[in-house]
Amino acid sequence: MFCKYCGKEIDENAAFCPFCGAKQRDESAGQEEQPRQTPPYGQPHYPPYQQPYRDPADARSGGFAFLCFLFPVIGLILYLVWKDTMPLRAKSCGKGALIGVIVYAVFLILCIILCVVAFNFYDDYYYYTYARILLS
Ligand SMILES: [Zn+2]
């Protein structure tokens, strides 16, 4: 006979086509697959999604939060590394890094403002002195 999917000549009694793997006898193939879908008797049925492994040492950590506050890049890396196995510690790192980034951003903005103010003051002082020299 011929495979009804790829059309190649195959054995009369073949359950599957050796060329494309398509089922040739629906009734028997269906019976063979049936037991695989339902779990065997006496065994508990596990849900398809299993909880990821959690480290028993997982806990909120002020030390790591502070470290990540000082080095937000390290905090981000630690957060990504621990977010599955140690969610609480990862959260501490993530929070520390986030606060660190905000503080650095505010600090940077303050520096820029201070610089602008300082340069303006310098300019005023320069022009003031220059004007005095010209007027004298
Ligand atoms: Zn085939």
Boltz pocket constraint, residues with backbone or C-beta under 6 A from the ligand:
constraints:
  - pocket:
      binder: B
      contacts: [[A, 3], [A, 4], [A, 5], [A, 6], [A, 7], [A, 8], [A, 17], [A, 18], [A, 19], [A, 20], [A, 21], [A, 22]]
      max_distance: 6.0
